[in-house]
Amino acid sequence: MVTRFTAIEDCDGGLAGEGEFEFDVFVVFVQQGFEASSRLLRRSADLSDGESYAVHVTEYYQIPTNAKLTIMISVTESDVFSADSRMDGRLGTISVLPDETGPFTIVVGESGCKVRLEISVD
């Protein structure tokens, strides 16, 4: 399901070394107003601009035809003394309908501090 986490821009401007990222991925189901969520994974990775971290986590869920699946990522980039305010718990989401398949991408951040999560849904 989750395949790759990439630092598009590492938040440190390339001069201060790698970005120290921590990220959580959650799966949220909503059906008839009821919401259930679970943490799919928690990881950390030190990455420079353009570097990626392979994530091999596969989970199987049976989604009822009238339910909505949302995949959410929460990302923090921190340095020795504090978290970077541009990526301090930033959230990104994507919603997937029960009949949708294929690769999906969530991009989180802003210029100079941006990451991408690649997800495969079958």
N, C-alpha and C positions, 0 to 999 in steps of 0.2 A: 504494500500500500504506500508507505513513505519510502522514497527512493534516494533523494539527494537534497542537501542543504548547501546553498552557495552564497558566499559573501560577494555580492556584486561590487559594493564599495565597503571597505572594512572599518569605517568610522574613525580611523586613525590617520587618514590622509597619506598613507603610504610611507611617511617618514618616521612615525613613532612605532613601527612594528606591526604586528598582527592585531586584528580585532579579536577580543576574547568574548565569544558569544555563548550564551546559554539559551536554550529554547525548549519549549514544551509544546507538544501537539495534542489537541483534544478532539474527541469525536462527540458530537452533540446530535441527538435525535429529537425531533419534535413531531408529535402525533396527537391530534385533537386537543391541542393546548397543553399537553403533558410533555415535559422536557426531561431527558436523561442524558448525562454526560459522563465521559470517562477519559482519563489521561492515557493517551496511546503511548507516549514516550517522553522522556526528559533526557536531553543530551547537552554536552558542551563541546566547543571546538574553537581552536585558535586558527584563524584564517586571514590571509591577505586578500587584496582585491582579486577577484576572479577565481579564487581557490574554492574547492567544494569538499564536502564531507559526505561520503556514501553512508546512507542509512538503510539498513535492511530490516524493516519491521513489517510483518504481514499479519493482519488481523482479518477475521471473517465475521461479517455482520449480515443478518437477514433483515432487509428493510421492507416493512409493509408498504403496499402500493400507495397508501395515502400519507406516508410519513416523509419528512424532510431530513436529510443528513447534512450537517454542517461540519466542516473540518476547520479548526481554528489553531493558529500558531501564536504563541506569545514569545517575544524575543527581547533579551537584554544584552547589551554590549557594555562591558565594564573594563576599567583600567585599574591600576594598582589602588587608587584612592577612591574612585566613585564610578557610578554608572554614567554612561554617555546619555545626556538628556534626550538626544534624538532617537535613541533606541532603548529606552528604559521601560520595559514592559509593553512595547508596541504590539498591537494585535493585528492580525490579518485573518480573513475568513473566506471560505468558498462554500457555496451550497450545491449539493448534488442531489438530483431527483433519482428515484428508484430505478428508472430505466436508462440513466446516463452512464456511460463507461468511457474509459480513455484516460490519457494523462491530463492532469490539471496542474496549474502553477499558482502559488500565492506569493506575491511580492509585498514586502513590508519595508517601510522606511522612506527616506527622502534623499535628496542629492548629497553625496558624500558619506552616506550611512544607509545602505540598502542591502537586503538579503532576499533570497528566493528559496522557496520550498517546493520540490517537485513531488507529486503524488500520482499514483496509478490506482484507478478504481475499475474493477471488472464486474 
